[in-house]
Every structure is written in C-alpha cells, then in structure tokens.
Amino acid sequence: MYEFNLLFKQLDEDNDGILNEHQLRQLLVSMSVVVATEQDLDALLKVVDPNNNKTVTYSQIVQLLST
C-alpha cells in the first residue's frame, strides 16, 4: 500500500486526489497491472468510476484494490 500511495501522489500532479484516464493507466503499469486495450481500461473505469467522468479518486481506487 505504501508503494501505491507514493505512485498515486507522483501521478496526481495537481494534488486534487483525482487521476484522469492517462494517469490511471500509468498507475496500473507502474503497479504491474496490465491493461491491454482501451476497452480493458474502459471496463475498469466503469467498475471504479460510477460517475462515468473518466476520472478516479484515491478512495475509488483503494476500494477497488481492497475487494
């Protein structure tokens, strides 16, 4: 979890606690989670992004990782 926190903070350049689609992909690659296609990323976003705004918050990602 410590590594995740560091990566999230590095990618969250404006410190708003929100990652956009590109930043989420970078986070997943850095954590060795492979998202092969845009469709895979869209499917993942649908799970963690109930608002469908192509962004995810820190708490949404933590919730996903803890399930």
Backbone bond lengths (Angstrom), bond angles and torsions (degrees), N, CA, C in turn:
res aa  C-N    CA-C-N  psi(-1)  N-CA   C-N-CA  omega(-1)  CA-C   N-CA-C  phi
1 M - - - 1.451 - - 1.539 110.87 -
2 Y 1.316 115.13 -32.42 1.465 119.46 179.09 1.529 110.68 -60.97
3 E 1.349 115.76 -45.24 1.465 120.31 179.36 1.531 110.46 -61.99
4 F 1.322 116.46 -41.61 1.462 120.93 177.68 1.521 110.71 -58.97
5 N 1.325 117.09 -46.11 1.469 120.90 179.83 1.526 111.39 -59.04
6 L 1.329 116.49 -44.00 1.467 120.07 179.55 1.526 111.22 -63.63
7 L 1.326 116.40 -45.60 1.463 120.06 179.92 1.518 111.34 -62.72
8 F 1.324 116.70 -43.47 1.457 120.08 -179.69 1.525 110.10 -60.42
9 K 1.318 116.58 -46.16 1.465 120.11 -178.84 1.526 111.88 -63.61
10 Q 1.325 116.94 -36.45 1.466 120.26 177.96 1.523 111.22 -65.63
11 L 1.313 116.41 -40.75 1.458 120.46 -176.86 1.526 112.81 -79.37
12 D 1.307 116.97 -27.44 1.465 121.68 -179.53 1.529 108.86 -83.14
13 E 1.331 114.51 75.13 1.461 121.66 -171.47 1.521 114.39 -61.23
14 D 1.323 117.46 -30.96 1.464 119.27 -179.51 1.526 112.39 -97.78
15 N 1.332 117.07 6.50 1.462 123.26 175.57 1.527 113.88 55.31
16 D 1.333 116.39 36.58 1.461 118.81 178.47 1.531 112.94 -98.30
17 G 1.349 116.70 0.59 1.457 120.05 178.71 1.515 113.42 77.96
18 I 1.339 116.44 15.72 1.462 121.51 -177.15 1.523 109.08 -130.01
19 L 1.342 115.82 134.36 1.455 120.96 174.34 1.517 108.89 -110.27
20 N 1.322 115.38 140.31 1.462 118.81 174.12 1.526 108.72 -85.13
21 E 1.304 115.73 -178.88 1.463 122.01 -176.39 1.534 111.93 -57.59
22 H 1.314 116.76 -45.21 1.470 121.57 -179.57 1.528 110.92 -64.76
23 Q 1.321 116.89 -44.33 1.459 120.95 -179.86 1.530 111.00 -65.65
24 L 1.334 117.23 -36.72 1.465 120.66 177.33 1.522 110.15 -63.10
25 R 1.321 116.67 -43.13 1.466 120.19 177.83 1.535 109.91 -59.78
26 Q 1.331 117.56 -44.32 1.465 120.96 178.64 1.526 110.81 -60.60
27 L 1.318 116.92 -41.87 1.459 121.28 179.18 1.522 110.48 -61.54
28 L 1.326 116.93 -46.05 1.456 120.91 -178.45 1.523 111.49 -64.52
29 V 1.324 117.22 -40.71 1.464 120.83 177.80 1.530 109.99 -65.21
30 S 1.309 117.04 -42.58 1.467 121.04 179.84 1.521 111.97 -63.48
31 M 1.331 115.83 -29.70 1.465 120.66 179.52 1.529 111.24 -92.32
32 S 1.338 116.65 9.84 1.472 123.14 179.83 1.522 112.73 63.06
33 V 1.318 115.99 29.66 1.456 121.29 172.31 1.524 105.80 -98.31
34 V 1.297 117.31 118.11 1.455 121.34 -174.70 1.527 109.89 -91.01
35 V 1.314 115.35 123.42 1.462 122.07 171.83 1.524 104.84 -115.25
36 A 1.323 115.97 104.59 1.456 120.97 -167.93 1.522 113.76 -71.79
37 T 1.313 117.33 -38.18 1.458 119.47 -173.22 1.527 110.62 -132.91
38 E 1.305 114.67 168.12 1.464 119.98 174.39 1.524 110.14 -61.81
39 Q 1.325 117.15 -34.57 1.461 120.77 178.95 1.529 110.60 -64.97
40 D 1.346 117.12 -37.39 1.463 120.90 176.36 1.522 110.37 -63.60
41 L 1.323 115.95 -43.42 1.458 119.80 178.98 1.527 110.40 -65.15
42 D 1.321 117.10 -42.26 1.472 120.19 177.35 1.523 111.15 -60.06
43 A 1.344 116.36 -41.18 1.465 119.96 179.00 1.526 110.73 -63.89
44 L 1.326 116.54 -41.27 1.463 120.32 177.86 1.519 110.99 -65.32
45 L 1.319 117.01 -42.47 1.465 120.76 178.84 1.525 111.07 -61.30
46 K 1.321 117.83 -37.21 1.467 120.10 178.88 1.518 111.29 -61.99
47 V 1.340 115.97 -32.36 1.467 120.51 179.23 1.521 110.98 -73.03
48 V 1.332 117.12 -45.20 1.469 120.76 -173.46 1.514 114.03 -96.88
49 D 1.332 117.77 -9.85 1.460 121.59 -175.77 1.528 110.74 -120.20
50 P 1.319 116.84 78.07 1.468 119.50 -177.12 1.527 113.07 -64.47
51 N 1.316 117.78 -20.52 1.466 121.04 -179.99 1.526 112.36 -83.62
52 N 1.332 115.98 -9.66 1.464 122.70 178.55 1.538 112.57 55.24
53 N 1.336 115.63 42.68 1.465 119.53 179.50 1.535 112.85 -109.01
54 K 1.333 116.45 14.90 1.470 123.18 176.40 1.521 112.95 61.37
55 T 1.327 116.14 26.29 1.455 121.60 173.13 1.518 108.17 -134.57
56 V 1.322 115.66 157.89 1.460 120.63 176.45 1.517 109.03 -133.92
57 T 1.297 115.46 144.20 1.459 120.90 178.18 1.523 109.39 -93.06
58 Y 1.296 114.62 164.46 1.464 121.22 176.53 1.524 109.83 -54.98
59 S 1.321 117.02 -47.41 1.467 120.15 -176.59 1.524 112.11 -66.29
60 Q 1.334 118.16 -33.54 1.461 120.47 177.36 1.525 110.62 -64.66
61 I 1.320 117.13 -41.08 1.461 120.56 -179.80 1.529 109.89 -69.42
62 V 1.324 117.91 -43.29 1.461 120.94 178.55 1.523 110.19 -59.86
63 Q 1.316 116.67 -42.25 1.462 120.65 178.55 1.536 110.31 -61.06
64 L 1.314 117.38 -42.58 1.465 121.02 179.06 1.528 110.46 -63.61
65 L 1.311 117.05 -45.05 1.464 120.93 -177.91 1.520 112.63 -67.18
66 S 1.305 117.80 -26.00 1.467 120.25 -177.37 1.520 112.87 -89.32
67 T 1.339 117.88 -2.73 1.460 119.72 178.20 1.506 112.41 -95.75
